[in-house]
Amino acid sequence: MQIYLARNNQQAGPYSLEQVNQMLADQQVLLTDLAWHQGMTEWKALGELTQGKTVYRPEGYIAPASEQNSSAQSSQQMRSPEKQAPQQVLASIPSRVLAKIADLLLWVPATYILTGFFSKEEAQQFNALNVQFMDAVFGTAANPVLAQELQTKMIEMFSQQAWIAMGAYIFIMLAVQAFLIAKTGQSIGKKLTKIKIVDAETGEKTSLMRAFTLRSVLFIFLNFVFLFIAIIDLAFGLGAKRQTLHDRIAKTKVIKQ
């Protein structure tokens, strides 16, 4: 007799009758778990089949001799449903994009910290330089040299206190993200979208070095310096395994929580 078991929509088996009874005795299988075998029209709770007992004796069933002799060995080698690796579903592309947007939005305040130390007159001067800078970059008479000069003037307006405050904010945000990823495999954005980072092979939580340093810190730097890397990185995520370039380098994947 081959018996299939199910718990939390996860199916396991088939098992012999003796294996099921052994798992019941060891409490690896619960009376609330569902079971099905040939001759049944639907799945039923084990407790219903055993009438509340921790042993199942189907009416009229006689175990073959070969099954009786191998039952002890099989029960030691098999993996119980409780210990089997849970089925994992890859995170959808929209959920990963939303998580990335949420994480990027957390860095927006850093840009406002720099201008938060301006006086009213300095703020007006900075805004005027910014308008000229945008015109030099995107205007009909674009001037890269002028744009560079304007950008330098804008940077020179930021005070030392502003740079320290922005640096402190960035450090705190990185520390928070690192802590969350080390603990749950989730950044703030991934927590909001209910997805997480796991090892690509085992499906288990991975190290902070791979999940945070390689996936986040390194690629944030590379994306700022080389825009084409960001495009290539996203293109990899369109594959069947939905592993971006930084996923492949870190040997990780992103799954639904």
N, C-alpha and C positions, 0 to 999 in steps of 0.2 A: 504494500500500500504506500502510495506517495502522497504526502500531505503538504500543502502549501500554507504558509502563515503570512499574516499581514498586520502591520501596526503603523499608524499615522500615515496611511496611504503608501507605505513601503512594503513591497512583497518580498518574501524570502522562501527558499526551498527549491526543490522538494526535499522532505525529510521522511524517514521511515517512522512507523508508529512508535517504535522503541526509542528513537531519538527524541520525538516530541515528548514522550513521557519522562525521559531523562531531563529534558530542559524544563519541564513543569516542576519536577522534583527539585531542581537547582534554582528555580525561580528566574531562569533566563527567559522563560516564556510565561506570560500572565494569562489568567482566565479571561481577561477582557480582550485579548488578542483574537483576531479573526482567523478562521481556518476553513480550508476547503479540500476535499479529495473526491475521487471518482465515486459517483453514486449520489452526490449531493447536488441539489438544484440551485443552491445559493450559499454565499459565505455566511458563517455563523460564528458567534463567540465560542471560544473553547469551553468556557464555563457552562454554556448551554449544552454542548456535546457531552461533557463529563458529568453533568448534573451537579456542578459545584465541587467536584473532587479534583485532586491533582493527578489523576491518571485517566487516560482515555481508553476505553475498551469498546470498540465498535461491535455491535451485535452481529454474531455469526462470523467474525473475522478470525482467521487462524494464520499466524505469521509463518512464512516459509522458514525452513531450517537454516538456510544460508543467511537470511536476514537476522535471525536470532543470534547466530554466531558472530556476525560482524557488527552488531549494534553497539557493543561497548567501545570498540575501536573507532567507529564512526562518530560516536558522541563526543570523543575527545578531540577529533580532528576538525570537526565542523565549527563554523563560526555562528554564534547565535545572532538572531536579528538585531539584538540590542547593540552588538559590537560591530556589525557590518557597516561599512562606510556609507553614509547617507547619500542619496541621489542628489546631485548638485546641478542647478540650472544656471547657465551663464547669464550674466546681467545683460539686459538689452542695451543697444546703442543709445537710445534716447535717455535711459536712466543714467548711463555713464556721462553723457553730455551734460545733463542737468547737474550731476554731482560736480563736474569740473567747473561749470559756471558758478555754482554756489561757493566752491573753494576759491575761485578767482575773485569773487565779490568781496571776500574777506580781506583782500589786499588793497581794496579801494581806499579805505580810511588812511592808509599810509601816505598816499599822495596829498591828502588834505591836511595831514599833520604838518607838512613842510610849509604850507601857506598859512597855517593857523597862527603862526607867530608874527605875521605881518601887522603893521599898523594900518590905518585906513589909507594913508597916502601910499604906502608900499604896496598894498593890495591893488590900488588903482594903477600904479606904475607896472606891476607884474601883469595885470590883465591887458594893458596896452601892448606890452612886449609880446604877450602870448598871441594877440590878434595879428601883430606883424609877423610873428614866427609862422603861424598857420598860413598866412598869405604867401610867405616866402617859400613854403613847402608845397602848398596845394593850389596857389593862385595861378592866374593866367601867365604872370611873369615870374615864374618860380626862380628862386635864386639860392642855390645850395650854400654858397659862401656866406651870404647874409643870414641864412637860416642858422648856420653854425655859430655865427657871432651872436645872434639873438639868444640862442640856446645857452651859450656860455654866460651871458649877462643874467639870464633868468636863474641859472644855477648859483651864481655868485650872490644872488639876493637872499638865499636861504641862510639863516643864522646857524651857528654851531649848536644852539639849543634845539633847533628844529631837527637837525640831522640826528642828534642824540635821541630825541623823542621818537623819531621814525625808526631808528635802529632798535630801540627798546620794544616798540610795537611788533616789528618783524620778528625779533627774537622770541617774544612771548607767543606769537602765533605759530611759529615753527615748533616751539616746545609743546604747545597744546596739541597740534596735529601729530607730532611724533608720539606723544603719550597715547593718544587715541588709537593710532595705527598699531602701536606695539601691543596695546591691550586687546583690541577687538578686530584689527585689520580694517578699520574704517576711519576715514577722515571725517570732518564735520559734514561735508557735502555728501559723502557716501552714507553716513548715518541718516541723513534726511531722505535719501532715495532708497534706503534699505538694501544696500549692496555692500560687499566687502571683498578684500584682497586675500587670496589664499595661495598656497603653493600649487603650481601648475600640475605637478605629478601626484601628490598625495591628497590634495584638497584640504590640507591642514593649515593652521596659522603659520606664517613664515616669519623670518627674522626682520628686525627693524632695519638692518643694513639693506636688505633687498626690498622690503615693502615701502620704505620711506626714503632712504638715502639715494638708492639707484633710481627708483620710480619717480620721486618727486624732486628732491633737491637738485640732482644732476640734470634732469631734463628741464627744470625751470630755467637753469642757467643756460643750457644749450639752446632752448627755444628763444631766449632773449637775444643771444648772440647770432644764431643761425635760424632764420625764420623757416627755411625749407625743411629743417629737421622736424618742426612741428607738423608740417604737412605730411611728411613721410610717416611720422609717428601715428597720425590719425588714419592714414591709408591702411596701415597694417591692421587696425582695429576692425576693418570691414571684412576680414577673413572669416572662415568658418568657426575658428576657435575664439574669435573676437579678442585676440591678443594684440595690443598695440606694440610698437617697437620697444617701449620701455618695459612692457610686460615680458616680452621675449628675453630681453637682456637680464631682467631680474628673475626670470623663470617663475612668473606668477600669472594668475588669471583673476578675473573679477566675477563673482557669482552673486546670485540673489541671496539675501540673508535667510 
